[in-house]
């Protein structure tokens, strides 16, 4: 990002317009330029629901989209101020949001925060959730499927950021284990359909349902590996250390032990 728009950033810096990378400018800008109600709602949703540094990415994408026009302006605050409040006259908000999130995924916010010595509130530090659901049969999954499907759709839309938030692990105990010879044909068919259509026939989710019960030792090691990876990334923020692992459980007391 720095190399791509260095020349335009240099102009903003010399004309004392660096504040255009803040949320206040984005709000002022889209109140002057964006008139379509759906576009306004989309941008507002992005600012409210996404990372607090997302305005930096939106401003970067906007300014970089008309970098040549920016560089043609006089190096004076009034000149650049007037130009930036009105540009661009025509643009696709969907594309703006997509490119901003894509840039966010390429250059994580914690790197920008570390470079700019920005201290974020601890509630903005990434949280990862492993959702493990064990049921006896297919019917018992149905009541919660709509919400889980919405979560999967959001993760698919927002990419890396949401991918880091939630991993689903679905198990059905009444089905034969994958290692059972009687189940080989069925499991191969389910695997093939999931690979081709990216859908699980048991739940309708993208997450593949497993048979039997979880291997707690193996799963615990994998989750610990992910947690350590996230912790190493977050240490760049100069924030407090990663919080403890917390378990929320609902079900049989026998399994809880």
HELIX and SHEET records of a PDB file:
HELIX    1   1 UNK A    6  UNK A   14  1                                   9    
HELIX    2   2 UNK A   18  UNK A   21  5                                   4    
HELIX    3   3 UNK A   23  UNK A   33  1                                  11    
HELIX    4   4 UNK A   37  UNK A   49  1                                  13    
HELIX    5   5 UNK A   54  UNK A   65  1                                  12    
HELIX    6   6 UNK A   67  UNK A   71  1                                   5    
HELIX    7   7 UNK A   77  UNK A   84  1                                   8    
HELIX    8   8 UNK A   93  UNK A  106  1                                  14    
HELIX    9   9 UNK A  109  UNK A  115  1                                   7    
HELIX   10  10 UNK A  122  UNK A  124  5                                   3    
HELIX   11  11 UNK A  138  UNK A  144  5                                   7    
HELIX   12  12 UNK A  145  UNK A  158  1                                  14    
HELIX   13  13 UNK A  160  UNK A  163  1                                   4    
HELIX   14  14 UNK A  181  UNK A  183  5                                   3    
HELIX   15  15 UNK A  184  UNK A  197  1                                  14    
HELIX   16  16 UNK A  216  UNK A  234  1                                  19    
HELIX   17  17 UNK A  235  UNK A  237  5                                   3    
HELIX   18  18 UNK A  253  UNK A  256  1                                   4    
SHEET    1   A 3 UNK A 129  UNK A 135  0                                        
SHEET    2   A 3 UNK A 166  UNK A 172  1                                        
SHEET    3   A 3 UNK A 210  UNK A 211  1                                        
END                                                                             
